[in-house]
C-alpha cells in the first residue's frame, strides 16, 4: 500500500475540525470543573473526614451508573444507532423505544440505590480502628441519600448525549457539563457563605442536616440540569421524542446481546473499584479517597479534552467502516487517531509530572498535603499514555461489535489490579493512595499491551511501527521541554516547603501558567522545527481559518 500523505492530512484535518468542536465545550467545562474543585477544597478540604465522606457519597452513584449504564451506552449504542440509521425512518423508532426503556430502568435503579444508601456506604467504606469512624460513616450515609438520585441523571445525560453523538451532533454533550459546574460552584459558594470554610468543616461530627442538604443537594441539582438540557437539542438531530413502550421489533434484542459482555466487563471494573475504595478508606486521615479524587481530576484533564474529543469523532467513523466491513479503513483510523491524540498526551504526561506539586498547591493546604496529593498525581500520570491508547483500542472493539473480547481484556487488567491492590493495603497509610494510583498505572499498561496484541491479529495490523515511531518523536521533544520546565519549577521553589510555587494558591497558579506555557512552546517548537506531520495536520484547520480571514 502506498503512502498518501496529503490524503492523510486532509482526513486528519476533517477529524480535527469535528474534534475541535467537541474539545471547545470540554475545555470550558473542565475549567469550570477545576473552579468547582478549588471552591470545594476551600469549603471542606481534600484530606480529612468530611472530604472523604463527601467523596465517597459522590463516588457511589458514579459507580452504580457505570455498572448499570455507563459503558453500555457509549460502547454499544453508538454502533447500534448508526446501524438503525439505514432504516426507513432514520432510526427514529429505535431511538424512541430505547430512550423510553432506558428511562424506566434508570428510575427503578436510582430509587433502589437511594433506599439502599446505608448498605452501599458500608460496602464501599472500610470502617473501624483503621478507616471511617462512626461520624464519618453517618455523614457519608447522609450525603449518599442526597447524591444517589444522581444515578438517574448521569444515565439520562449519557443516553441522550450518545444519541446526539451518533447523529453527529457533538457539541451539546460536551457543553452540558458547564451548566452542571456553574450550579455546583454556586452551591458550594452559598455553603461557604452560610457555614464558613475549611478547616472549620473538616470534622465530620460538626455537620448539620442543613449543611448536608446545601452541599449535596446543589451537586445533584447540577447533574439533573446537565441531563435535561440535552433535550433542547434533539430537533437539531432531526429527532422528536415520543415515549414508546413497545420494545419489540426494532433490534433491541441485538443491543442486549452486545450489552451483556460490556455489562460483565463493567461489573469486573466495579468490583475492582470496591476493593480499591475499601483499601483507600483504610488510610482516612492521610491521603485517601479525597486525594485520589483530586489527583484523578487533574489526570483526566488532558484525557477528557483531547482523547475523548478526538476518539469520539473517530468512533462514529470507525462504526460506519465496521458496518461495511472495511478493515483497511479501520486500521488507518486507529493509526491516525492515536498519532493525533498522543501528540498532546505525551507532552501532557511529562508536563503534568513536572508541575504536579504546583498544580496540587492550587487546591490549597500545607506542604505536607500538597506533596501527598502531588505524589498521588505522579503515580497516576506514569500510566497516562497507556491509558490513552487503551481507551482508543477499546472503542475499536466496540465499533467491531466485539464486546466479548473487550470483556476478557478487562478481566485480565482487573485481575492484575486487584492482586496488586491487596499488597498496597500493607503499605504505611501515608503511601496507600500513591500505591493505589501506581497499581492503576501498572495494570493499565499491561492491559494496553494485551489489547494491542489481540487487535493487531484481528485487523491484520494496526500500524504499530508508525505509532511507536511517532510516540518516540513526541517523547524526545517532551523530555527536553520537561527538563527545562523542571529547572524552572526548582528555581521557583516548587519542591520545598515555603517555596513560591507551592506556598499559596496564587503561586501555584502562576507557576502553572508560566512554566506550563513555556514547556508547551518549547515542545511545539521542537516538533515544528523537525517538521512533524501530525502537528501540521492538527494545525491545518487553524491555519486555514486564519488565511480565510486575511
C-alpha positions as CSV (number, residue, x, y, z in Angstrom):
1,X,0.0,0.0,0.0
2,X,1.4,3.4,-1.0
3,X,1.6,6.3,1.4
4,X,-0.8,9.2,0.8
5,X,0.4,12.0,3.0
6,X,-1.8,14.6,1.5
7,X,-4.9,12.4,1.9
8,X,-3.9,11.7,5.5
9,X,-3.5,15.3,6.3
10,X,-6.9,16.2,4.7
11,X,-8.6,13.3,6.6
12,X,-7.0,14.4,9.8
13,X,-8.0,17.9,9.3
14,X,-11.6,16.9,8.9
15,X,-11.5,14.9,12.1
16,X,-9.6,17.8,13.7
17,X,-12.5,20.2,12.9
18,X,-15.0,17.8,14.5
19,X,-12.7,17.2,17.4
20,X,-12.2,20.9,17.9
21,X,-15.9,21.4,18.2
22,X,-16.0,18.7,20.9
23,X,-12.9,20.0,22.7
24,X,-14.2,23.6,22.9
25,X,-17.1,22.6,25.2
26,X,-15.0,20.2,27.1
27,X,-12.3,22.9,27.8
28,X,-14.9,25.3,29.2
29,X,-16.5,22.5,31.3
30,X,-13.1,21.4,32.6
31,X,-12.1,24.9,33.5
32,X,-15.3,25.3,35.4
33,X,-14.8,21.9,36.9
34,X,-11.5,22.9,38.3
35,X,-13.0,26.1,39.7
36,X,-15.7,23.9,41.4
37,X,-13.0,21.6,42.8
38,X,-10.9,24.5,44.1
39,X,-14.0,26.1,45.8
40,X,-15.0,22.7,47.2
41,X,-11.5,22.2,48.6
42,X,-11.8,25.7,50.2
43,X,-15.0,24.5,51.8
44,X,-14.2,21.1,53.1
45,X,-10.5,20.3,52.1
46,X,-9.3,17.2,50.2
47,X,-7.8,15.3,53.1
48,X,-9.9,14.6,56.2
49,X,-13.2,13.1,57.4
50,X,-15.7,15.4,55.7
51,X,-13.8,15.4,52.4
52,X,-13.6,11.6,52.4
53,X,-17.3,11.2,53.3
54,X,-18.4,13.6,50.5
55,X,-16.1,12.0,48.0
56,X,-17.4,8.5,48.9
57,X,-21.1,9.7,48.6
58,X,-20.5,11.2,45.2
59,X,-18.4,8.2,44.0
60,X,-21.1,5.6,44.7
61,X,-23.7,7.0,42.2
62,X,-20.9,7.2,39.6
63,X,-20.0,3.6,40.2
64,X,-23.7,2.4,40.0
65,X,-24.2,4.4,36.9
66,X,-21.1,2.9,35.3
67,X,-22.3,-0.6,36.3
68,X,-25.8,-0.2,35.0
69,X,-25.5,2.1,32.1
70,X,-22.2,3.9,31.5
71,X,-20.1,1.6,29.4
72,X,-23.2,0.1,27.8
73,X,-24.3,3.4,26.4
74,X,-21.0,4.5,25.0
75,X,-19.8,1.1,23.8
76,X,-23.0,-0.4,22.4
77,X,-25.4,2.3,21.5
78,X,-23.4,4.4,19.0
79,X,-22.8,1.4,16.7
80,X,-26.4,0.3,17.1
81,X,-27.9,3.7,16.4
82,X,-25.6,4.1,13.3
83,X,-26.9,0.7,12.1
84,X,-30.5,1.7,12.8
85,X,-29.9,4.8,10.7
86,X,-30.3,2.8,7.5
87,X,-34.0,2.1,8.4
88,X,-36.7,4.0,6.5
89,X,-37.4,6.3,9.5
90,X,-33.7,7.0,10.0
91,X,-33.7,5.1,13.3
92,X,-36.3,7.3,15.0
93,X,-38.5,4.4,16.2
94,X,-35.4,2.6,17.6
95,X,-34.3,5.7,19.5
96,X,-37.7,6.4,21.0
97,X,-38.1,2.9,22.3
98,X,-34.5,2.9,23.6
99,X,-34.9,6.2,25.5
100,X,-38.2,5.1,26.9
101,X,-36.8,1.7,28.1
102,X,-33.7,3.4,29.4
103,X,-35.6,6.0,31.4
104,X,-37.8,3.3,33.1
105,X,-34.8,1.2,34.0
106,X,-32.8,4.2,35.3
107,X,-35.7,5.4,37.5
108,X,-36.0,2.0,39.1
109,X,-32.3,1.6,39.7
110,X,-31.9,5.1,41.2
111,X,-34.8,4.6,43.6
112,X,-33.5,1.2,44.7
113,X,-30.0,2.6,45.2
114,X,-31.2,5.5,47.3
115,X,-33.1,3.2,49.6
116,X,-30.0,1.1,49.9
117,X,-27.8,4.0,50.9
118,X,-26.6,2.7,54.3
119,X,-25.7,-0.7,52.9
120,X,-23.9,0.8,49.9
121,X,-21.8,3.1,52.1
122,X,-20.8,0.1,54.3
123,X,-19.9,-1.9,51.2
124,X,-17.6,0.8,49.8
125,X,-16.0,2.1,53.1
126,X,-13.6,0.4,55.4
127,X,-14.6,1.2,59.0
128,X,-13.2,0.5,62.4
129,X,-9.9,1.5,64.0
130,X,-8.3,1.7,60.6
131,X,-10.8,3.5,58.3
132,X,-14.0,5.5,58.7
133,X,-15.2,6.1,62.2
134,X,-18.9,6.4,63.3
135,X,-19.1,10.1,62.5
136,X,-17.6,9.6,59.0
137,X,-20.0,6.7,58.2
138,X,-23.0,8.7,59.4
139,X,-22.0,11.7,57.3
140,X,-21.3,9.6,54.2
141,X,-24.6,7.9,54.5
142,X,-26.5,11.3,54.9
143,X,-24.6,12.6,51.8
144,X,-25.5,9.4,49.9
145,X,-29.2,9.9,50.4
146,X,-28.9,13.2,48.6
147,X,-26.4,12.0,46.0
148,X,-27.7,8.6,44.9
149,X,-30.6,10.1,42.7
150,X,-27.7,11.2,40.5
151,X,-27.7,7.7,39.1
152,X,-30.8,8.6,37.1
153,X,-29.4,11.9,35.8
154,X,-26.0,10.6,34.9
155,X,-27.6,7.8,32.9
156,X,-30.1,10.2,31.1
157,X,-27.2,12.5,30.3
158,X,-25.2,9.7,28.8
159,X,-28.1,8.2,26.9
160,X,-29.4,11.4,25.4
161,X,-25.8,12.5,24.7
162,X,-24.9,9.3,22.9
163,X,-27.9,9.5,20.7
164,X,-26.9,13.1,19.7
165,X,-23.3,11.9,19.1
166,X,-24.5,9.0,16.9
167,X,-26.4,11.6,14.9
168,X,-23.2,13.7,14.6
169,X,-24.5,16.5,16.8
170,X,-21.5,16.5,19.1
171,X,-21.5,20.0,20.8
172,X,-24.3,19.8,23.4
173,X,-22.9,16.6,25.0
174,X,-19.6,18.4,25.8
175,X,-21.1,21.8,26.7
176,X,-23.8,20.5,29.1
177,X,-21.4,19.8,32.0
178,X,-20.6,23.5,32.0
179,X,-24.1,24.2,33.3
180,X,-23.6,21.5,36.0
181,X,-20.4,23.1,37.1
182,X,-21.9,26.6,37.3
183,X,-24.7,25.2,39.6
184,X,-22.2,23.3,41.7
185,X,-19.9,26.3,42.1
186,X,-23.0,28.4,43.1
187,X,-24.0,25.8,45.7
188,X,-20.5,25.5,47.3
189,X,-20.2,29.3,47.4
190,X,-23.6,29.5,49.2
191,X,-22.3,26.8,51.6
192,X,-19.2,28.8,52.4
193,X,-21.2,32.0,52.9
194,X,-23.6,30.3,55.3
195,X,-21.3,27.9,57.2
196,X,-17.7,29.0,56.7
197,X,-14.8,27.4,55.0
198,X,-12.1,24.7,55.7
199,X,-10.9,23.7,58.3
200,X,-14.0,24.6,60.3
201,X,-15.9,22.0,58.3
202,X,-13.2,19.3,58.3
203,X,-14.6,17.3,61.2
204,X,-17.5,15.1,60.3
205,X,-19.1,15.5,63.7
206,X,-19.9,19.2,63.2
207,X,-22.2,18.7,60.2
208,X,-25.9,19.5,60.4
209,X,-28.8,18.4,58.1
210,X,-28.9,21.8,56.6
211,X,-25.2,21.8,55.7
212,X,-25.6,18.4,54.1
213,X,-28.7,19.5,52.1
214,X,-27.0,22.6,50.7
215,X,-23.8,20.9,49.6
216,X,-25.1,17.6,48.3
217,X,-28.5,18.9,47.1
218,X,-27.0,21.5,44.8
219,X,-24.5,18.9,43.5
220,X,-27.4,16.7,42.5
221,X,-29.3,19.6,41.0
222,X,-26.4,20.4,38.7
223,X,-26.3,16.9,37.3
224,X,-30.0,16.9,36.7
225,X,-29.7,20.2,34.7
226,X,-26.8,18.7,32.7
227,X,-29.1,15.9,31.6
228,X,-32.3,17.7,30.8
229,X,-30.8,20.5,28.8
230,X,-29.8,18.0,26.1
231,X,-33.5,17.5,25.2
232,X,-33.5,21.0,23.7
233,X,-31.1,19.9,21.0
234,X,-32.9,16.9,19.7
235,X,-34.6,18.8,16.9
236,X,-31.1,19.7,15.6
237,X,-30.5,16.0,15.2
238,X,-33.8,15.6,13.3
239,X,-35.5,13.8,16.3
240,X,-38.7,14.3,18.2
241,X,-39.0,12.2,21.3
242,X,-42.3,10.4,21.8
243,X,-42.5,7.8,24.7
244,X,-42.8,4.3,23.2
245,X,-43.3,1.3,25.4
246,X,-43.5,-1.2,22.6
247,X,-40.0,-2.6,22.9
248,X,-40.1,-5.4,20.4
249,X,-39.3,-5.4,16.8
250,X,-36.6,-2.8,16.2
251,X,-33.4,-4.6,17.1
252,X,-33.2,-4.1,20.9
253,X,-32.5,-7.8,21.2
254,X,-29.2,-7.4,19.4
255,X,-28.4,-4.5,21.6
256,X,-29.0,-6.6,24.6
257,X,-26.7,-9.4,23.4
258,X,-23.9,-6.9,22.7
259,X,-24.5,-5.2,26.0
260,X,-24.2,-8.4,28.0
261,X,-20.4,-8.7,27.6
262,X,-20.0,-5.0,28.3
263,X,-22.0,-5.4,31.5
264,X,-19.8,-8.2,32.5
265,X,-16.7,-6.0,31.8
266,X,-18.1,-3.1,33.9
267,X,-19.1,-5.5,36.7
268,X,-15.5,-6.6,36.9
269,X,-14.3,-3.0,36.9
270,X,-16.7,-2.0,39.7
271,X,-15.7,-5.0,41.8
272,X,-12.1,-3.8,41.5
273,X,-13.3,-0.3,42.4
274,X,-15.0,-1.5,45.6
275,X,-11.7,-3.2,46.6
276,X,-9.8,0.0,45.7
277,X,-12.2,2.2,47.7
278,X,-12.1,0.0,50.8
279,X,-8.3,-0.1,50.7
280,X,-8.1,3.7,50.3
281,X,-10.6,4.5,53.0
282,X,-8.4,2.5,55.4
283,X,-6.0,5.4,55.1
284,X,-8.6,8.0,56.1
285,X,-6.9,10.8,57.9
286,X,-3.9,10.7,55.4
287,X,-4.2,10.9,51.7
288,X,-7.2,8.8,50.9
289,X,-10.2,8.8,48.5
290,X,-10.4,12.6,48.7
291,X,-6.8,12.9,47.4
292,X,-7.4,10.2,44.8
293,X,-10.4,12.1,43.5
294,X,-8.5,15.4,43.1
295,X,-5.5,13.7,41.5
296,X,-7.8,11.8,39.1
297,X,-9.4,15.1,38.2
298,X,-6.1,16.5,37.1
299,X,-5.1,13.3,35.4
300,X,-8.3,13.3,33.4
301,X,-8.0,16.9,32.2
302,X,-6.0,16.2,29.1
303,X,-7.8,12.9,28.5
304,X,-11.2,14.5,28.5
305,X,-10.2,17.4,26.4
306,X,-8.1,15.7,23.8
307,X,-8.6,11.9,23.9
308,X,-12.3,11.8,24.3
309,X,-12.9,14.6,21.8
310,X,-10.8,13.1,19.0
311,X,-11.8,9.5,19.8
312,X,-15.5,10.3,19.8
313,X,-15.3,11.7,16.3
314,X,-13.2,8.7,15.1
315,X,-15.5,6.2,16.9
316,X,-18.5,7.2,14.8
317,X,-16.4,6.9,11.7
318,X,-15.0,3.5,12.7
319,X,-18.5,2.2,13.4
320,X,-19.5,3.2,9.9
321,X,-16.5,1.4,8.4
322,X,-17.1,-1.7,10.6
323,X,-20.7,-1.8,9.3
324,X,-19.3,-2.0,5.8
325,X,-16.6,-4.5,6.7
326,X,-13.8,-2.1,5.7
327,X,-11.0,-3.2,7.9
328,X,-8.4,-1.3,6.0
329,X,-10.1,2.0,6.8
330,X,-10.4,0.9,10.5
331,X,-6.6,0.3,10.6
332,X,-6.0,3.7,9.1
333,X,-8.4,5.2,11.7
334,X,-6.5,3.5,14.6
335,X,-3.1,4.8,13.5
336,X,-4.3,8.2,12.6
337,X,-6.3,8.7,15.8
338,X,-3.5,7.5,18.1
339,X,-0.8,9.6,16.4
340,X,-3.0,12.7,16.7
341,X,-4.0,12.1,20.3
342,X,-0.6,11.1,21.5
343,X,0.9,14.3,20.1
344,X,-0.8,16.1,23.0
345,X,-0.9,13.3,25.6
346,X,2.8,12.5,25.6
347,X,3.5,16.2,26.4
348,X,0.7,16.2,29.0
349,X,2.1,13.3,30.9
350,X,5.6,14.8,31.0
351,X,4.5,18.3,31.7
352,X,2.0,17.4,34.5
353,X,4.6,15.3,36.2
354,X,6.9,18.3,36.3
355,X,4.0,20.5,37.5
356,X,2.4,18.0,39.9
357,X,3.3,20.0,43.1
358,X,2.4,23.4,41.9
359,X,-0.9,22.0,40.4
360,X,-1.7,20.5,43.8
361,X,-1.0,23.8,45.5
362,X,-3.9,25.4,43.6
363,X,-6.2,23.4,45.8
364,X,-4.7,24.8,49.0
365,X,-3.3,23.1,52.1
366,X,0.1,22.9,53.7
367,X,3.2,21.5,52.1
368,X,2.5,18.0,53.6
369,X,-0.9,17.9,52.0
370,X,0.3,19.4,48.7
371,X,3.2,16.9,48.4
372,X,0.9,14.0,49.3
373,X,-1.6,15.0,46.5
374,X,1.3,15.6,44.1
375,X,2.8,12.1,44.7
376,X,-0.6,10.5,44.0
377,X,-0.9,12.5,40.8
378,X,2.6,11.5,39.6
379,X,1.8,7.8,40.2
380,X,-1.3,8.2,38.0
381,X,0.5,10.1,35.3
382,X,3.0,7.4,34.8
383,X,0.2,5.5,33.2
384,X,-1.4,8.3,31.2
385,X,0.0,7.3,27.8
386,X,-1.1,3.6,28.1
387,X,-4.5,4.8,29.5
388,X,-4.9,6.9,26.3
389,X,-4.0,4.1,24.0
390,X,-6.3,1.6,25.7
391,X,-9.2,4.0,25.5
392,X,-8.9,4.2,21.7
393,X,-8.3,0.4,21.3
394,X,-11.4,-0.4,23.4
395,X,-13.5,1.8,21.1
396,X,-12.2,-0.2,18.1
397,X,-13.5,-3.4,19.6
398,X,-16.9,-1.7,20.3
399,X,-17.1,-0.4,16.7
400,X,-16.5,-4.0,15.6
401,X,-19.3,-5.1,17.9
402,X,-16.8,-7.4,19.6
403,X,-17.6,-6.7,23.3
404,X,-16.7,-10.3,24.2
405,X,-13.0,-9.7,23.6
406,X,-13.2,-6.4,25.5
407,X,-14.6,-8.3,28.4
408,X,-11.7,-10.8,28.7
409,X,-9.2,-8.0,28.3
410,X,-10.8,-6.1,31.2
411,X,-10.9,-9.3,33.2
412,X,-7.1,-9.6,32.8
413,X,-6.5,-5.9,33.7
414,X,-8.7,-6.0,36.7
415,X,-7.2,-9.3,38.0
416,X,-3.7,-7.7,37.8
417,X,-5.0,-4.6,39.6
418,X,-6.8,-6.4,42.4
419,X,-3.8,-8.7,43.0
420,X,-1.6,-5.6,43.4
421,X,-4.0,-3.6,45.4
422,X,-4.0,-6.2,48.2
423,X,-0.3,-5.7,48.5
424,X,-0.9,-1.9,48.6
425,X,-3.1,-2.3,51.7
426,X,0.0,-3.4,53.6
427,X,1.8,-0.1,53.0
428,X,2.0,2.7,55.6
429,X,-1.2,4.7,55.4
430,X,0.5,7.8,54.1
431,X,1.5,5.8,50.9
432,X,-1.7,3.8,50.3
433,X,-3.2,6.3,47.9
434,X,0.1,6.5,46.0
435,X,0.2,2.7,45.8
436,X,-3.4,2.6,44.5
437,X,-2.6,5.1,41.7
438,X,0.6,3.2,40.9
439,X,-1.2,-0.1,40.6
440,X,-3.7,1.6,38.3
441,X,-0.8,2.6,36.0
442,X,0.8,-0.8,36.1
443,X,-2.4,-2.8,35.3
444,X,-3.4,-0.3,32.6
445,X,-0.1,-0.7,30.9
446,X,-0.3,-4.4,30.9
447,X,-3.9,-4.2,29.7
448,X,-2.9,-1.9,26.8
449,X,-0.2,-4.3,25.6
450,X,-2.6,-7.2,25.7
451,X,-5.3,-5.2,23.8
452,X,-2.8,-4.1,21.1
453,X,-1.7,-7.7,20.5
454,X,-5.2,-9.0,20.2
455,X,-6.4,-6.2,18.0
456,X,-3.4,-6.5,15.7
457,X,-4.3,-10.1,15.0
458,X,-8.0,-9.1,14.5
459,X,-7.3,-6.3,12.0
460,X,-4.1,-7.7,10.4
461,X,-2.1,-4.9,11.8
462,X,-2.7,-1.5,13.5
463,X,0.3,0.4,12.2
464,X,2.3,-0.2,15.4
465,X,5.6,0.7,14.0
466,X,4.3,4.0,12.7
467,X,2.6,4.7,16.0
468,X,5.6,3.9,18.1
469,X,7.9,6.0,15.9
470,X,5.6,9.0,16.3
471,X,5.4,8.4,20.0
472,X,9.2,8.3,20.3
473,X,9.4,11.6,18.3
474,X,6.9,13.2,20.7
475,X,8.7,11.8,23.8
476,X,12.1,13.1,22.8
477,X,10.7,16.7,22.4
478,X,8.6,16.4,25.6
479,X,11.6,15.3,27.7
480,X,13.6,18.3,26.5
481,X,10.8,20.6,27.4
482,X,10.2,18.8,30.7
483,X,13.8,19.0,31.8
484,X,13.8,22.8,31.2
485,X,10.5,23.1,33.0
486,X,11.7,21.1,36.0
487,X,14.6,23.5,36.3
488,X,12.2,26.4,36.3
489,X,10.0,24.8,38.9
490,X,13.0,24.1,41.1
491,X,14.1,27.8,40.7
492,X,10.6,28.9,41.9
493,X,10.8,26.7,45.0
494,X,8.3,24.1,43.7
495,X,9.8,21.1,45.6
496,X,10.4,22.6,49.1
497,X,8.2,23.9,51.8
498,X,7.6,27.7,51.6
499,X,8.7,27.9,48.0
500,X,6.8,30.4,45.8
501,X,5.4,27.7,43.6
502,X,3.8,25.8,46.5
503,X,3.3,28.3,49.3
504,X,0.0,29.7,48.1
505,X,-2.8,29.0,45.5
506,X,-1.7,32.1,43.6
507,X,1.9,30.9,43.5
508,X,0.9,27.5,42.2
509,X,-1.4,29.1,39.6
510,X,1.3,31.5,38.4
511,X,3.8,28.6,38.1
512,X,1.4,26.5,36.2
513,X,0.7,29.3,33.7
514,X,4.3,30.5,33.2
515,X,6.2,27.2,33.3
516,X,3.4,25.3,31.5
517,X,3.2,27.8,28.7
518,X,7.0,27.8,28.4
519,X,7.2,24.0,28.2
520,X,4.4,23.9,25.6
521,X,6.1,26.4,23.4
522,X,9.4,24.6,23.5
523,X,7.7,21.3,22.8
524,X,5.7,22.6,19.8
525,X,8.7,24.5,18.6
526,X,10.8,21.3,18.6
527,X,8.1,19.4,16.7
528,X,7.7,22.3,14.2
529,X,11.5,22.5,13.6
530,X,11.7,18.8,13.0
531,X,8.6,19.0,10.7
532,X,6.4,16.6,12.5
533,X,3.5,15.7,10.1
534,X,0.9,15.2,12.8
535,X,1.5,18.7,14.1
536,X,0.9,20.0,10.6
537,X,-2.3,18.1,10.3
538,X,-3.7,19.3,13.6
539,X,-2.7,22.9,12.8
540,X,-4.2,22.8,9.4
541,X,-7.8,23.8,10.4
542,X,-6.5,26.8,12.4
543,X,-4.1,28.0,9.7
544,X,-6.9,27.6,7.1
545,X,-9.2,29.8,9.1
546,X,-6.5,32.4,9.6
547,X,-5.9,32.5,5.8
548,X,-9.6,32.9,5.1
549,X,-9.9,35.9,7.5
550,X,-7.0,37.5,5.8
